[in-house]
Amino acid sequence: MARDGGELKLLGMWASPFVARAKLALQIKGLSYEYVEEDLGNKSELLLSSNPVHKLVPVLIHNGKPVCESSVIVQYIDDAFAGTGPSLLPADPYQRAVARFWAAYLEDKLFTTWIPVYIGRTSEDRLEAARQVVAVLEKFEQAFEECSGGKAFFGGDAAGLVDVVLGGFLGWLRASQMMCGVRVIDPAKTPLLAAWADRFAALDGVREVIPDVQRLLEYNKMRRARHGLP
Ligand SMILES: N[C@@H](CCC(=O)N[C@@H](CS)C(=O)NCC(=O)O)C(=O)O
């Protein structure tokens, strides 16, 4: 039950950075919800009927109505529960636009550059992908410096949309070091983001939401073996 008495159900899969994003938004807003783990090899009827277009997790179901796409879900949570917990988006329209721009940057650049770290065939492919992830984060580090204005989070004193979007990836970014030998959130290259990562993970209930690195590594090994990757 959410605090407004409405029912919230999240369809997810534990290793998904997109699902982690939705969980983080719910956690930061202080909303309780029913979590349903999906078997993506055998999707439930509820998932297929709730997200008939993409058939992907996460799906948030609020009072029986489905909301799909993780970034849309995060913004929906903020709108639908505007009076509950901290706001994930700034009130000022320009600052909202800036937050949405950087959330979209992370969405477009980070995931696409990171994917070959996960499924690259050779260790060189994986290494090169990790170097590109570092470049994406270096660019983001500059934005973080400007937008946070020296405060703890991208959104200022409290975590917001951009923090949640990056935070959803944190488990996998931390796992990259063991996957390909490159520390992608490197205190030497992106010191502000390295400090941010520790601060973000220390927020109430956040550590429990970010998937465990060891479990992610085992999952990646299993997926690679299943796809005949070395
Ligand atoms: N753009 C989507 C991506 C969601 C996504 O890719 N979900 C994956 C799990 S990480 C999924 O459901 N995969 C199932 C499939 O590909 O059939 C979002 O942000 O919600």
The ligand as a Tripos MOL2 file, in Angstrom:
@<TRIPOS>MOLECULE
LIG
   20    19     1     0     0
SMALL
NO_CHARGES

@<TRIPOS>ATOM
      1 N1         13.9240    1.2820  -21.6580 N.3       1 LIG1
      2 C1         13.4310    0.3080  -20.7160 C.3       1 LIG1
      3 C2         14.4110   -0.8580  -20.6660 C.3       1 LIG1
      4 C3         13.9120   -1.9910  -19.7740 C.3       1 LIG1
      5 C4         14.6700   -3.2940  -20.0560 C.2       1 LIG1
      6 O1         15.5050   -3.3980  -20.9600 O.2       1 LIG1
      7 N2         14.3290   -4.3220  -19.2460 N.am      1 LIG1
      8 C5         14.9440   -5.6180  -19.4310 C.3       1 LIG1
      9 C6         15.6100   -6.0710  -18.1300 C.3       1 LIG1
     10 S1         17.0780   -5.1370  -17.8270 S.3       1 LIG1
     11 C7         13.8710   -6.6530  -19.7780 C.2       1 LIG1
     12 O2         12.7500   -6.5700  -19.3450 O.2       1 LIG1
     13 N3         14.2390   -7.6590  -20.5780 N.am      1 LIG1
     14 C8         13.3480   -8.6940  -20.9960 C.3       1 LIG1
     15 C9         13.4350   -8.9880  -22.4640 C.2       1 LIG1
     16 O3         14.3080   -8.4420  -23.1400 O.co2     1 LIG1
     17 O4         12.6280   -9.7770  -22.9350 O.co2     1 LIG1
     18 C10        13.2510    0.9740  -19.3510 C.2       1 LIG1
     19 O5         13.9540    1.9610  -19.0880 O.co2     1 LIG1
     20 O6         12.3830    0.5420  -18.5760 O.co2     1 LIG1
@<TRIPOS>BOND
     1     1     2 1
     2     2     3 1
     3     2    18 1
     4     3     4 1
     5     4     5 1
     6     5     6 2
     7     5     7 1
     8     7     8 1
     9     8     9 1
    10     8    11 1
    11     9    10 1
    12    11    12 2
    13    11    13 1
    14    13    14 1
    15    14    15 1
    16    15    16 2
    17    15    17 1
    18    18    19 2
    19    18    20 1
@<TRIPOS>SUBSTRUCTURE
     1 LIG1         1 GROUP 0 **** ****
